[in-house]
Amino acid sequence: MQLPFRMTELVRLVPVPATWRAWWKALLPPSLVIAGSSCVLGIVLATRDGRFSPWPALVTLAAGVLLQSGVNLVNDFFESRHGPARVPLAAQFAGLVLSWFRGWPLLAIGFAGFVGGYAYTGEPLNYKRRGLGVPLVFFLMGVQMIAGARLAVTGDLTADSVLRSIPISGMVSLILLANELRDHETDARRGIRTLTVRIGCRPARVLYF
């Protein structure tokens, strides 16, 4: 059943301060399905192996979604200066709690995800401008988040979880590539040299298919 209006339209109708609307826009709620899907797959892999544990699963899912929320805020800040360039404190706290119980491998994965998320558009790295967004997101929001979610729930990291993460990782990269194709003219005018801007729209479409 199709709803009569979109969630963004509902936000416009509700009398809330302009700052809240800007934050809602910067958070890009529909995009959070990416982190949600990756974390859920990691949890499913843990469940398949008979290693499901409720509270680590819930904390892992919350941490993943909050981390991507922070990435969206950072991206919005560096590209349009709407809001603060920060990752929600709750995401950092959740990651530290999980790392306390699962050890340094999860801490290392979480730190890499934190740095990688910030550096997507954060200066001085800004790997989106360097045309590295699509391949790095494959690992950061795909392989690393899925395998990391399983590690957070079970306490171990396996090659099988990495291999099983590849299809969802590909989907994540395709979503980003589709966004680059949609925005390639605007990105080119603004000097944002994404992979699509660098190789051209037609080769990027071939790569997508």
N, CA and C atoms as a LAMMPS dump frame, in Angstrom:
ITEM: TIMESTEP
0
ITEM: NUMBER OF ATOMS
627
ITEM: BOX BOUNDS ff ff ff
-5.0000000000000000e+02 5.0000000000000000e+02
-5.0000000000000000e+02 5.0000000000000000e+02
-5.0000000000000000e+02 5.0000000000000000e+02
ITEM: ATOMS id mol type element x y z
1 1 1 N 0.84 -1.192 0
2 1 2 C 0 0 0
3 1 3 C 0.873 1.24 0
4 2 1 N 0.57 2.19 -0.837
5 2 2 C 1.373 3.397 -0.966
6 2 3 C 0.848 4.47 -0.026
7 3 1 N 1.74 5.063 0.745
8 3 2 C 1.337 6.112 1.666
9 3 3 C 1.001 7.382 0.895
10 4 1 N 0.09 8.216 1.42
11 4 2 C -0.307 9.421 0.696
12 4 3 C 0.76 10.5 0.657
13 5 1 N 1.778 10.407 1.495
14 5 2 C 2.853 11.386 1.463
15 5 3 C 4.139 10.721 1.937
16 6 1 N 5.249 11.351 1.6
17 6 2 C 6.539 10.844 2.03
18 6 3 C 6.871 11.378 3.42
19 7 1 N 7.837 10.706 4.069
20 7 2 C 8.223 11.128 5.403
21 7 3 C 8.77 12.556 5.396
22 8 1 N 9.534 12.908 4.338
23 8 2 C 10.083 14.263 4.267
24 8 3 C 8.985 15.311 4.166
25 9 1 N 7.884 14.956 3.484
26 9 2 C 6.767 15.878 3.385
27 9 3 C 6.072 16.04 4.729
28 10 1 N 6.009 14.961 5.514
29 10 2 C 5.434 15.044 6.848
30 10 3 C 6.241 15.989 7.719
31 11 1 N 7.571 15.929 7.589
32 11 2 C 8.419 16.815 8.379
33 11 3 C 8.135 18.266 8.03
34 12 1 N 7.873 18.552 6.751
35 12 2 C 7.563 19.922 6.358
36 12 3 C 6.243 20.391 6.963
37 13 1 N 5.299 19.483 7.148
38 13 2 C 3.988 19.85 7.671
39 13 3 C 4.012 20.101 9.174
40 14 1 N 4.864 19.385 9.889
41 14 2 C 4.934 19.525 11.339
42 14 3 C 5.648 20.827 11.686
43 15 1 N 5.065 21.653 12.581
44 15 2 C 5.686 22.94 12.927
45 15 3 C 6.893 22.757 13.837
46 16 1 N 8.043 22.424 13.263
47 16 2 C 9.268 22.247 14.038
48 16 3 C 10.269 23.314 13.614
49 17 1 N 11.223 23.636 14.497
50 17 2 C 12.228 24.643 14.144
51 17 3 C 13.004 24.263 12.887
52 18 1 N 13.462 25.292 12.173
53 18 2 C 14.21 25.066 10.931
54 18 3 C 15.468 24.25 11.179
55 19 1 N 16.076 24.411 12.357
56 19 2 C 17.297 23.664 12.675
57 19 3 C 17.021 22.167 12.693
58 20 1 N 15.879 21.776 13.248
59 20 2 C 15.535 20.358 13.293
60 20 3 C 15.328 19.817 11.889
61 21 1 N 14.708 20.603 11.035
62 21 2 C 14.493 20.165 9.658
63 21 3 C 15.827 19.98 8.941
64 22 1 N 16.76 20.907 9.199
65 22 2 C 18.089 20.794 8.579
66 22 3 C 18.8 19.533 9.046
67 23 1 N 18.667 19.22 10.349
68 23 2 C 19.28 18.012 10.874
69 23 3 C 18.654 16.778 10.251
70 24 1 N 17.323 16.777 10.139
71 24 2 C 16.634 15.637 9.532
72 24 3 C 17.104 15.425 8.1
73 25 1 N 17.238 16.527 7.361
74 25 2 C 17.708 16.436 5.975
75 25 3 C 19.133 15.919 5.926
76 26 1 N 19.979 16.399 6.84
77 26 2 C 21.386 15.991 6.845
78 26 3 C 21.555 14.527 7.233
79 27 1 N 20.667 14.004 8.079
80 27 2 C 20.778 12.614 8.524
81 27 3 C 20.459 11.613 7.422
82 28 1 N 19.686 12.027 6.398
83 28 2 C 19.303 11.141 5.291
84 28 3 C 18.754 9.804 5.818
85 29 1 N 17.653 9.826 6.567
86 29 2 C 17.133 8.589 7.175
87 29 3 C 16.966 7.413 6.214
88 30 1 N 16.483 7.615 4.959
89 30 2 C 16.331 6.442 4.078
90 30 3 C 17.641 5.707 3.809
91 31 1 N 18.764 6.442 3.854
92 31 2 C 20.052 5.801 3.558
93 31 3 C 20.515 4.885 4.68
94 32 1 N 19.926 5.003 5.863
95 32 2 C 20.369 4.208 7.004
96 32 3 C 20.07 2.726 6.833
97 33 1 N 19.28 2.404 5.81
98 33 2 C 19.022 0.99 5.515
99 33 3 C 20.324 0.277 5.136
100 34 1 N 21.309 1.034 4.657
101 34 2 C 22.595 0.431 4.285
102 34 3 C 23.279 -0.159 5.516
103 35 1 N 23.481 0.681 6.544
104 35 2 C 24.109 0.186 7.771
105 35 3 C 23.239 -0.876 8.425
106 36 1 N 21.922 -0.662 8.397
107 36 2 C 21.018 -1.635 8.992
108 36 3 C 21.136 -2.993 8.333
109 37 1 N 21.166 -3.018 7.001
110 37 2 C 21.268 -4.284 6.271
111 37 3 C 22.586 -4.99 6.558
112 38 1 N 23.676 -4.227 6.573
113 38 2 C 24.99 -4.817 6.817
114 38 3 C 25.061 -5.422 8.216
115 39 1 N 24.584 -4.68 9.213
116 39 2 C 24.63 -5.198 10.584
117 39 3 C 23.718 -6.405 10.754
118 40 1 N 22.533 -6.342 10.161
119 40 2 C 21.599 -7.462 10.274
120 40 3 C 22.19 -8.723 9.643
121 41 1 N 22.87 -8.576 8.5
122 41 2 C 23.478 -9.751 7.881
123 41 3 C 24.539 -10.352 8.794
124 42 1 N 25.361 -9.51 9.421
125 42 2 C 26.345 -10.025 10.366
126 42 3 C 25.7 -10.762 11.519
127 43 1 N 24.585 -10.221 12.012
128 43 2 C 23.853 -10.87 13.104
129 43 3 C 23.251 -12.197 12.636
130 44 1 N 22.729 -12.216 11.408
131 44 2 C 22.163 -13.446 10.849
132 44 3 C 23.239 -14.524 10.722
133 45 1 N 24.439 -14.129 10.286
134 45 2 C 25.537 -15.093 10.173
135 45 3 C 25.883 -15.683 11.537
136 46 1 N 25.846 -14.818 12.556
137 46 2 C 26.106 -15.319 13.908
138 46 3 C 25.009 -16.281 14.347
139 47 1 N 23.761 -15.953 14.01
140 47 2 C 22.632 -16.808 14.38
141 47 3 C 22.718 -18.154 13.676
142 48 1 N 23.113 -18.128 12.403
143 48 2 C 23.241 -19.368 11.638
144 48 3 C 24.239 -20.317 12.281
145 49 1 N 25.266 -19.749 12.891
146 49 2 C 26.284 -20.563 13.549
147 49 3 C 25.915 -20.906 14.986
148 50 1 N 24.697 -20.562 15.396
149 50 2 C 24.263 -20.863 16.756
150 50 3 C 24.928 -20.012 17.804
151 51 1 N 25.318 -18.787 17.439
152 51 2 C 26.065 -17.93 18.364
153 51 3 C 25.319 -16.635 18.672
154 52 1 N 24.017 -16.619 18.477
155 52 2 C 23.252 -15.391 18.676
156 52 3 C 23.219 -15.006 20.144
157 53 1 N 23.395 -13.714 20.402
158 53 2 C 23.302 -13.172 21.755
159 53 3 C 22.54 -11.853 21.664
160 54 1 N 21.414 -11.71 22.36
161 54 2 C 20.511 -10.57 22.131
162 54 3 C 21.125 -9.194 22.339
163 55 1 N 21.753 -8.966 23.504
164 55 2 C 22.177 -7.589 23.756
165 55 3 C 23.338 -7.149 22.868
166 56 1 N 24.344 -8.004 22.575
167 56 2 C 25.359 -7.547 21.617
168 56 3 C 24.774 -7.267 20.237
169 57 1 N 23.752 -8.055 19.845
170 57 2 C 23.12 -7.842 18.545
171 57 3 C 22.441 -6.484 18.491
172 58 1 N 21.704 -6.138 19.542
173 58 2 C 21.003 -4.853 19.569
174 58 3 C 21.978 -3.685 19.613
175 59 1 N 23.019 -3.808 20.431
176 59 2 C 24.016 -2.73 20.531
177 59 3 C 24.759 -2.573 19.211
178 60 1 N 25.064 -3.697 18.558
179 60 2 C 25.755 -3.654 17.267
180 60 3 C 24.914 -2.95 16.215
181 61 1 N 23.632 -3.296 16.143
182 61 2 C 22.742 -2.66 15.175
183 61 3 C 22.636 -1.162 15.445
184 62 1 N 22.487 -0.795 16.712
185 62 2 C 22.389 0.621 17.058
186 62 3 C 23.672 1.361 16.713
187 63 1 N 24.824 0.753 17.019
188 63 2 C 26.109 1.393 16.741
189 63 3 C 26.305 1.602 15.24
190 64 1 N 25.936 0.601 14.436
191 64 2 C 26.098 0.725 12.99
192 64 3 C 25.248 1.836 12.405
193 65 1 N 23.984 1.904 12.827
194 65 2 C 23.081 2.938 12.304
195 65 3 C 23.527 4.325 12.771
196 66 1 N 23.945 4.421 14.038
197 66 2 C 24.418 5.709 14.547
198 66 3 C 25.701 6.145 13.848
199 67 1 N 26.577 5.18 13.548
200 67 2 C 27.812 5.518 12.844
201 67 3 C 27.506 6.084 11.461
202 68 1 N 26.586 5.44 10.721
203 68 2 C 26.251 5.983 9.408
204 68 3 C 25.554 7.334 9.527
205 69 1 N 24.764 7.529 10.578
206 69 2 C 24.157 8.84 10.808
207 69 3 C 25.238 9.901 10.941
208 70 1 N 26.298 9.553 11.67
209 70 2 C 27.406 10.478 11.812
210 70 3 C 28.109 10.753 10.5
211 71 1 N 28.281 9.702 9.687
212 71 2 C 28.897 9.875 8.369
213 71 3 C 28.053 10.82 7.516
214 72 1 N 26.725 10.66 7.585
215 72 2 C 25.842 11.545 6.823
216 72 3 C 25.972 12.993 7.284
217 73 1 N 26.109 13.209 8.598
218 73 2 C 26.274 14.564 9.119
219 73 3 C 27.592 15.172 8.669
220 74 1 N 28.651 14.364 8.716
221 74 2 C 29.962 14.851 8.257
222 74 3 C 29.903 15.213 6.777
223 75 1 N 29.288 14.338 5.99
224 75 2 C 29.169 14.579 4.559
225 75 3 C 28.402 15.878 4.293
226 76 1 N 27.293 16.07 5.007
227 76 2 C 26.498 17.286 4.831
228 76 3 C 27.28 18.52 5.224
229 77 1 N 28.054 18.425 6.302
230 77 2 C 28.829 19.573 6.761
231 77 3 C 29.86 20.004 5.727
232 78 1 N 30.623 19.048 5.218
233 78 2 C 31.701 19.413 4.305
234 78 3 C 31.199 19.78 2.908
235 79 1 N 29.981 19.333 2.552
236 79 2 C 29.482 19.65 1.212
237 79 3 C 28.498 20.803 1.188
238 80 1 N 27.795 21.049 2.317
239 80 2 C 26.831 22.157 2.306
240 80 3 C 26.822 22.976 3.583
241 81 1 N 27.607 22.598 4.586
242 81 2 C 27.753 23.344 5.83
243 81 3 C 26.43 23.553 6.56
244 82 1 N 25.599 22.509 6.605
245 82 2 C 24.306 22.644 7.27
246 82 3 C 24.396 22.399 8.772
247 83 1 N 25.183 21.443 9.159
248 83 2 C 25.178 21.038 10.567
249 83 3 C 26.568 20.714 11.065
250 84 1 N 26.675 20.18 12.28
251 84 2 C 27.981 19.874 12.859
252 84 3 C 28.606 18.64 12.251
253 85 1 N 29.921 18.679 12.079
254 85 2 C 30.649 17.524 11.528
255 85 3 C 31.091 16.633 12.672
256 86 1 N 30.187 15.799 13.146
257 86 2 C 30.538 14.926 14.265
258 86 3 C 29.756 13.631 14.189
259 87 1 N 30.345 12.595 14.757
260 87 2 C 29.672 11.305 14.881
261 87 3 C 28.965 11.293 16.224
262 88 1 N 27.689 10.86 16.281
263 88 2 C 26.971 10.843 17.559
264 88 3 C 27.766 10.117 18.644
265 89 1 N 27.791 10.726 19.838
266 89 2 C 28.544 10.165 20.959
267 89 3 C 28.064 8.764 21.304
268 90 1 N 26.762 8.511 21.109
269 90 2 C 26.21 7.188 21.426
270 90 3 C 26.862 6.099 20.59
271 91 1 N 27.197 6.404 19.322
272 91 2 C 27.854 5.42 18.462
273 91 3 C 29.236 5.08 18.99
274 92 1 N 29.966 6.109 19.438
275 92 2 C 31.303 5.876 19.975
276 92 3 C 31.223 5.072 21.27
277 93 1 N 30.258 5.409 22.118
278 93 2 C 30.096 4.697 23.387
279 93 3 C 29.747 3.231 23.148
280 94 1 N 28.8 2.99 22.226
281 94 2 C 28.391 1.611 21.924
282 94 3 C 29.57 0.812 21.392
283 95 1 N 30.375 1.417 20.526
284 95 2 C 31.542 0.733 19.985
285 95 3 C 32.558 0.388 21.053
286 96 1 N 32.761 1.3 22.007
287 96 2 C 33.715 1.046 23.089
288 96 3 C 33.219 -0.063 24.019
289 97 1 N 31.924 -0.085 24.289
290 97 2 C 31.36 -1.134 25.145
291 97 3 C 31.557 -2.507 24.503
292 98 1 N 31.229 -2.607 23.217
293 98 2 C 31.402 -3.878 22.514
294 98 3 C 32.876 -4.29 22.478
295 99 1 N 33.761 -3.313 22.245
296 99 2 C 35.193 -3.607 22.172
297 99 3 C 35.726 -4.09 23.523
298 100 1 N 35.155 -3.585 24.609
299 100 2 C 35.574 -4.01 25.944
300 100 3 C 35.363 -5.512 26.119
301 101 1 N 34.257 -6.013 25.569
302 101 2 C 33.926 -7.427 25.715
303 101 3 C 34.559 -8.292 24.628
304 102 1 N 34.774 -7.736 23.429
305 102 2 C 35.257 -8.548 22.309
306 102 3 C 36.737 -8.356 22.015
307 103 1 N 37.37 -7.363 22.613
308 103 2 C 38.813 -7.226 22.472
309 103 3 C 39.263 -6.283 21.369
310 104 1 N 40.576 -6.232 21.2
311 104 2 C 41.177 -5.247 20.302
312 104 3 C 40.818 -5.435 18.832
313 105 1 N 40.553 -6.676 18.31
314 105 2 C 40.194 -6.757 16.883
315 105 3 C 38.951 -5.93 16.543
316 106 1 N 37.946 -5.97 17.413
317 106 2 C 36.742 -5.177 17.156
318 106 3 C 37.043 -3.696 17.321
319 107 1 N 37.897 -3.353 18.271
320 107 2 C 38.291 -1.956 18.448
321 107 3 C 38.992 -1.443 17.198
322 108 1 N 39.859 -2.262 16.608
323 108 2 C 40.572 -1.863 15.389
324 108 3 C 39.604 -1.68 14.224
325 109 1 N 38.651 -2.613 14.082
326 109 2 C 37.663 -2.506 13.014
327 109 3 C 36.804 -1.256 13.207
328 110 1 N 36.391 -1.017 14.451
329 110 2 C 35.573 0.16 14.739
330 110 3 C 36.318 1.453 14.469
331 111 1 N 37.596 1.49 14.844
332 111 2 C 38.394 2.707 14.609
333 111 3 C 38.572 2.947 13.116
334 112 1 N 38.835 1.868 12.366
335 112 2 C 38.968 2.01 10.913
336 112 3 C 37.667 2.513 10.289
337 113 1 N 36.529 1.994 10.788
338 113 2 C 35.245 2.461 10.285
339 113 3 C 34.994 3.911 10.624
340 114 1 N 35.382 4.325 11.835
341 114 2 C 35.226 5.716 12.256
342 114 3 C 36.039 6.655 11.371
343 115 1 N 37.318 6.308 11.178
344 115 2 C 38.195 7.15 10.345
345 115 3 C 37.72 7.138 8.888
346 116 1 N 37.371 5.939 8.383
347 116 2 C 36.917 5.833 7.009
348 116 3 C 35.631 6.592 6.757
349 117 1 N 34.716 6.563 7.735
350 117 2 C 33.468 7.303 7.593
351 117 3 C 33.701 8.798 7.557
352 118 1 N 34.547 9.283 8.438
353 118 2 C 34.854 10.715 8.45
354 118 3 C 35.555 11.138 7.166
355 119 1 N 36.506 10.326 6.713
356 119 2 C 37.344 10.701 5.574
357 119 3 C 36.625 10.606 4.241
358 120 1 N 35.377 10.1 4.229
359 120 2 C 34.622 10.036 2.967
360 120 3 C 34.546 11.414 2.326
361 121 1 N 34.177 12.421 3.103
362 121 2 C 34.215 13.805 2.61
363 121 3 C 35.009 14.711 3.538
364 122 1 N 35.437 14.177 4.695
365 122 2 C 36.176 14.993 5.645
366 122 3 C 37.578 15.307 5.166
367 123 1 N 38.003 16.514 5.461
368 123 2 C 39.356 16.938 5.103
369 123 3 C 40.337 16.496 6.19
370 124 1 N 41.601 16.238 5.816
371 124 2 C 42.2 16.494 4.499
372 124 3 C 42.128 15.32 3.512
373 125 1 N 41.637 14.165 3.931
374 125 2 C 41.657 13.002 3.033
375 125 3 C 40.598 13.116 1.934
376 126 1 N 39.33 13.208 2.32
377 126 2 C 38.216 13.396 1.382
378 126 3 C 38.356 12.468 0.173
379 127 1 N 38.24 11.162 0.414
380 127 2 C 38.485 10.222 -0.685
381 127 3 C 37.356 10.192 -1.707
382 128 1 N 36.222 10.805 -1.397
383 128 2 C 35.177 10.93 -2.412
384 128 3 C 35.677 11.784 -3.579
385 129 1 N 36.366 12.876 -3.247
386 129 2 C 36.908 13.755 -4.289
387 129 3 C 38.023 13.09 -5.082
388 130 1 N 38.605 12.06 -4.538
389 130 2 C 39.702 11.364 -5.206
390 130 3 C 39.218 10.17 -6.023
391 131 1 N 37.897 10.016 -6.124
392 131 2 C 37.335 8.934 -6.929
393 131 3 C 37.396 7.577 -6.265
394 132 1 N 37.585 7.552 -4.933
395 132 2 C 37.754 6.279 -4.223
396 132 3 C 36.526 5.889 -3.41
397 133 1 N 35.45 6.652 -3.537
398 133 2 C 34.27 6.383 -2.731
399 133 3 C 33.68 5.007 -2.953
400 134 1 N 33.485 4.633 -4.218
401 134 2 C 32.832 3.359 -4.54
402 134 3 C 33.622 2.163 -4.025
403 135 1 N 34.926 2.045 -4.308
404 135 2 C 35.649 0.861 -3.802
405 135 3 C 35.826 0.851 -2.283
406 136 1 N 36.046 2.021 -1.675
407 136 2 C 36.265 2.026 -0.234
408 136 3 C 34.975 1.766 0.537
409 137 1 N 33.846 2.264 0.028
410 137 2 C 32.562 1.989 0.669
411 137 3 C 32.243 0.498 0.603
412 138 1 N 32.681 -0.17 -0.47
413 138 2 C 32.506 -1.622 -0.582
414 138 3 C 33.072 -2.315 0.655
415 139 1 N 34.241 -1.878 1.1
416 139 2 C 34.873 -2.51 2.26
417 139 3 C 34.364 -1.943 3.581
418 140 1 N 34.216 -0.616 3.662
419 140 2 C 33.89 0.003 4.938
420 140 3 C 32.447 -0.25 5.368
421 141 1 N 31.492 -0.029 4.448
422 141 2 C 30.08 -0.193 4.784
423 141 3 C 29.577 -1.589 4.456
424 142 1 N 30.391 -2.364 3.765
425 142 2 C 30.015 -3.717 3.405
426 142 3 C 30.794 -4.739 4.198
427 143 1 N 31.914 -5.187 3.633
428 143 2 C 32.705 -6.273 4.22
429 143 3 C 33.031 -6.014 5.691
430 144 1 N 33.579 -4.828 5.969
431 144 2 C 34.036 -4.546 7.328
432 144 3 C 32.874 -4.487 8.316
433 145 1 N 31.766 -3.836 7.917
434 145 2 C 30.637 -3.714 8.843
435 145 3 C 29.951 -5.054 9.07
436 146 1 N 29.824 -5.862 8.026
437 146 2 C 29.163 -7.166 8.161
438 146 3 C 30.006 -8.115 9.015
439 147 1 N 31.282 -8.247 8.641
440 147 2 C 32.163 -9.122 9.409
441 147 3 C 32.342 -8.597 10.833
442 148 1 N 32.386 -7.271 10.964
443 148 2 C 32.513 -6.676 12.295
444 148 3 C 31.292 -6.924 13.15
445 149 1 N 30.097 -6.895 12.533
446 149 2 C 28.871 -7.158 13.285
447 149 3 C 28.865 -8.593 13.808
448 150 1 N 29.293 -9.526 12.959
449 150 2 C 29.361 -10.918 13.426
450 150 3 C 30.391 -11.057 14.545
451 151 1 N 31.525 -10.388 14.394
452 151 2 C 32.551 -10.418 15.429
453 151 3 C 32.014 -9.856 16.746
454 152 1 N 31.229 -8.772 16.659
455 152 2 C 30.689 -8.158 17.869
456 152 3 C 29.733 -9.091 18.598
457 153 1 N 29.008 -9.922 17.842
458 153 2 C 28.032 -10.829 18.456
459 153 3 C 28.689 -12.111 18.949
460 154 1 N 29.627 -12.641 18.18
461 154 2 C 30.197 -13.96 18.498
462 154 3 C 31.562 -13.894 19.176
463 155 1 N 32.313 -12.836 18.901
464 155 2 C 33.654 -12.741 19.467
465 155 3 C 34.745 -13.305 18.59
466 156 1 N 34.403 -13.779 17.371
467 156 2 C 35.444 -14.262 16.462
468 156 3 C 35.178 -13.783 15.035
469 157 1 N 36.233 -13.777 14.257
470 157 2 C 36.177 -13.314 12.871
471 157 3 C 36.555 -14.483 11.97
472 158 1 N 35.707 -14.768 10.968
473 158 2 C 35.957 -15.916 10.1
474 158 3 C 36.022 -15.483 8.643
475 159 1 N 36.744 -16.262 7.843
476 159 2 C 36.816 -15.998 6.403
477 159 3 C 35.452 -16.19 5.749
478 160 1 N 34.655 -17.097 6.3
479 160 2 C 33.336 -17.352 5.744
480 160 3 C 32.447 -16.119 5.83
481 161 1 N 32.524 -15.395 6.942
482 161 2 C 31.705 -14.194 7.084
483 161 3 C 32.141 -13.114 6.104
484 162 1 N 33.431 -13.061 5.81
485 162 2 C 33.93 -12.092 4.822
486 162 3 C 33.407 -12.435 3.432
487 163 1 N 33.477 -13.714 3.062
488 163 2 C 33.004 -14.136 1.739
489 163 3 C 31.505 -13.898 1.585
490 164 1 N 30.741 -14.19 2.629
491 164 2 C 29.29 -14.031 2.553
492 164 3 C 28.869 -12.566 2.576
493 165 1 N 29.786 -11.681 2.908
494 165 2 C 29.465 -10.252 2.929
495 165 3 C 29.543 -9.608 1.548
496 166 1 N 30.155 -10.307 0.576
497 166 2 C 30.429 -9.689 -0.727
498 166 3 C 29.173 -9.24 -1.47
499 167 1 N 28.079 -10.046 -1.545
500 167 2 C 26.891 -9.571 -2.274
501 167 3 C 26.315 -8.269 -1.724
502 168 1 N 26.156 -8.173 -0.396
503 168 2 C 25.63 -6.948 0.198
504 168 3 C 26.62 -5.807 0.008
505 169 1 N 27.906 -6.097 0.082
506 169 2 C 28.92 -5.066 -0.14
507 169 3 C 28.798 -4.499 -1.547
508 170 1 N 28.547 -5.393 -2.523
509 170 2 C 28.331 -4.938 -3.897
510 170 3 C 27.105 -4.054 -4.009
511 171 1 N 26.029 -4.417 -3.307
512 171 2 C 24.818 -3.598 -3.326
513 171 3 C 25.092 -2.201 -2.78
514 172 1 N 25.849 -2.129 -1.695
515 172 2 C 26.174 -0.832 -1.092
516 172 3 C 26.933 0.039 -2.084
517 173 1 N 27.922 -0.548 -2.757
518 173 2 C 28.689 0.207 -3.741
519 173 3 C 27.823 0.651 -4.914
520 174 1 N 26.88 -0.195 -5.326
521 174 2 C 25.993 0.164 -6.436
522 174 3 C 25.074 1.32 -6.064
523 175 1 N 24.621 1.354 -4.811
524 175 2 C 23.807 2.482 -4.366
525 175 3 C 24.607 3.772 -4.47
526 176 1 N 25.85 3.736 -4.021
527 176 2 C 26.696 4.929 -4.098
528 176 3 C 26.976 5.306 -5.545
529 177 1 N 27.248 4.317 -6.389
530 177 2 C 27.526 4.598 -7.797
531 177 3 C 26.294 5.191 -8.481
532 178 1 N 25.108 4.695 -8.127
533 178 2 C 23.876 5.265 -8.676
534 178 3 C 23.732 6.728 -8.271
535 179 1 N 24.083 7.055 -7.031
536 179 2 C 24.042 8.445 -6.586
537 179 3 C 25.039 9.302 -7.351
538 180 1 N 26.218 8.746 -7.61
539 180 2 C 27.211 9.486 -8.39
540 180 3 C 26.727 9.748 -9.807
541 181 1 N 26.086 8.754 -10.407
542 181 2 C 25.536 8.942 -11.755
543 181 3 C 24.463 10.025 -11.762
544 182 1 N 23.627 10.019 -10.752
545 182 2 C 22.566 11.029 -10.66
546 182 3 C 23.138 12.428 -10.499
547 183 1 N 24.233 12.553 -9.729
548 183 2 C 24.77 13.866 -9.371
549 183 3 C 26.01 14.252 -10.166
550 184 1 N 26.34 13.523 -11.24
551 184 2 C 27.65 13.737 -11.863
552 184 3 C 27.809 15.151 -12.431
553 185 1 N 26.745 15.735 -12.984
554 185 2 C 26.86 17.087 -13.529
555 185 3 C 27.089 18.111 -12.421
556 186 1 N 26.326 17.977 -11.338
557 186 2 C 26.499 18.887 -10.197
558 186 3 C 27.876 18.716 -9.575
559 187 1 N 28.317 17.464 -9.407
560 187 2 C 29.637 17.211 -8.829
561 187 3 C 30.738 17.794 -9.703
562 188 1 N 30.603 17.659 -11.013
563 188 2 C 31.616 18.192 -11.928
564 188 3 C 31.703 19.713 -11.811
565 189 1 N 30.548 20.384 -11.715
566 189 2 C 30.55 21.844 -11.59
567 189 3 C 31.181 22.292 -10.273
568 190 1 N 30.991 21.503 -9.238
569 190 2 C 31.507 21.877 -7.916
570 190 3 C 32.93 21.378 -7.683
571 191 1 N 33.502 20.722 -8.677
572 191 2 C 34.872 20.243 -8.555
573 191 3 C 35.014 19.008 -7.69
574 192 1 N 33.911 18.27 -7.486
575 192 2 C 33.96 17.022 -6.71
576 192 3 C 34.219 15.879 -7.689
577 193 1 N 35.458 15.447 -7.744
578 193 2 C 35.869 14.488 -8.773
579 193 3 C 35.634 13.051 -8.29
580 194 1 N 34.37 12.66 -8.281
581 194 2 C 34.008 11.292 -7.927
582 194 3 C 34.498 10.337 -9.01
583 195 1 N 34.337 9.058 -8.768
584 195 2 C 34.735 8.066 -9.77
585 195 3 C 33.992 8.311 -11.08
586 196 1 N 32.689 8.619 -11.003
587 196 2 C 31.898 8.86 -12.211
588 196 3 C 32.377 10.08 -12.962
589 197 1 N 32.721 11.151 -12.247
590 197 2 C 33.243 12.355 -12.9
591 197 3 C 34.575 12.06 -13.563
592 198 1 N 35.402 11.254 -12.945
593 198 2 C 36.74 10.972 -13.466
594 198 3 C 36.71 10.092 -14.714
595 199 1 N 35.871 9.043 -14.696
596 199 2 C 35.884 8.119 -15.837
597 199 3 C 34.815 8.445 -16.875
598 200 1 N 33.858 9.322 -16.507
599 200 2 C 32.796 9.685 -17.44
600 200 3 C 31.517 8.921 -17.149
601 201 1 N 30.4 9.533 -17.535
602 201 2 C 29.09 8.956 -17.213
603 201 3 C 28.86 7.619 -17.924
604 202 1 N 29.221 7.531 -19.211
605 202 2 C 28.963 6.288 -19.943
606 202 3 C 29.76 5.109 -19.371
607 203 1 N 31.091 5.243 -19.142
608 203 2 C 31.815 4.129 -18.517
609 203 3 C 31.276 3.773 -17.124
610 204 1 N 30.817 4.789 -16.382
611 204 2 C 30.275 4.521 -15.055
612 204 3 C 28.983 3.699 -15.152
613 205 1 N 28.174 3.984 -16.176
614 205 2 C 26.962 3.182 -16.378
615 205 3 C 27.305 1.73 -16.739
616 206 1 N 28.332 1.58 -17.573
617 206 2 C 28.773 0.23 -17.929
618 206 3 C 29.259 -0.491 -16.66
619 207 1 N 30.024 0.201 -15.839
620 207 2 C 30.513 -0.373 -14.582
621 207 3 C 29.346 -0.765 -13.687
622 208 1 N 28.322 0.082 -13.632
623 208 2 C 27.152 -0.209 -12.805
624 208 3 C 26.46 -1.499 -13.262
625 209 1 N 26.213 -1.599 -14.583
626 209 2 C 25.536 -2.798 -15.092
627 209 3 C 26.412 -4.044 -14.965
